[in-house]
Amino acid sequence: QVVARTKELSDSKQRFRTLATCSPVGIFQTNAQGRCIYVNERWYAITHMSHQEAVGRGWENGLHPDDRARVQQAWQHTVATEAAFALEYRLQRPDGQIIWVLSSAVGLRDDSGRLVGFLGNIIDITERKHRDQALDEMQQRLQSAFDDTPIGMALVALDGHWLQVNLALCAIVGYSRAELLATTFQTITHPDDLEANLALAQQLRDGSLRTYHMEKRYLHRQGHVVWGLVNVTLVRDPQGNALHFITQIQDITERKAAERQLKERTQILALTGDIGVALTGCDSLRDILQRCAESVVDRLDVAAARIWTVDAQTNVLELQADAGPFAPRLQAGAPDSLGALKIARIAQNRLPILSDDLTADPADEDHCWAAKERLSAFGG
């Protein structure tokens, strides 16, 4: 029985040696005190250390100086507690080359359960580490480009929630990063631009568009409107499923203001020219005023223009000119006593009246008429 047991043990050791020799990973074995007693050929190939250099605690000489204390502490803990060992660390070969390895080990026990040593392996993960490092560097460059670009950048969820925003975007709309991440782009989009924006986003998701750009208005945290030139693309996974939007936003508020000022100057110049032509080309005062009213509508993009005169003797307003697409309430030449219409108050007080919302203006006499004609503002 002893002979059979001895042969079985010998066969077991031979199988272990054979497997260790053929193994694609470095294999090592230690005694119960954690001192190395065996390494296979693959271990030599990875570390470039000989058996004599590795036995005992010699293997520790191959540890990278910056990792040595960390690895020794972890290995001592394994030996003291008989716990499993698993760690990534660097080795420095005799020629100075640095490699990364993943090492793991478990306890070996005899039939009675007593710890007799440890069996472990090391795997060369240098290439994986280099790939990870290259990926990390690329991600850092992308993050720097995202954070430091002078235009607004954002990752936006499919439901419109901000996932990531840069400081330039925060500066454009006046919200902190935390405030934006707690809301959606719909919340700070001007209501008049939201429908068109959502329609374009849906076309991206449907695949009918690959990207889109639009000029839209945002509601600044302080209440004013900010114009943005927005470019949006959609990120999909390898299966084609939509993941999130990438949004770029350029602040074009100053440009839009300059365009508006240029348009207004051009309109005024054109209107001035039309008035000059009317003054020199029309025979009667009423024809002159009618041409002027028509030019106001045409050049200033207004819905209607009316010109009244006041008879100083009778104190009666008379409509002299009326231009615009909606149906007038009074015909040209129709009289109106002072006080009945808003224009009468202007004539009586010799002061202008301006209103931004005719349908809600308490000074307006006919809210229903203004709503029916879809008039929003008045100036006289």
Secondary structure, 3 states (H helix, E strand, C coil): CHHHHHHHHHHHHHHHHHHHHHCCCEEEEEECCCCEEEECHHHHHHHCCCHHHHCECHHHHHECHHHHHHHHHHHHHHHHHCCCEEEEEEEECCCCCEEEEEEEEEEEECCCCCEEEEEEEEEECHHHHHHHHHHHHHHHHHHHHHHHCCCEEEEEECCCEEEEECHHHHHHHCCCHHHHHCCECCCCECHHHHHHHHHHHHHHHHCCCCEEEEEEEEECCCCCEEEEEEEEEEEECCCCCEEEEEEEEEECHHHHHHHHHHHHHHHHHHHHHHHHHHHHHCCCHHHHHHHHHHHHHHHHCCCCEEEEEEECCCCEEEEEEEECCCCCCCCCCCEEECCCCHHHHHHHHCCCCEECCCCCCCCCCCHHHHHHCCCCCEEC
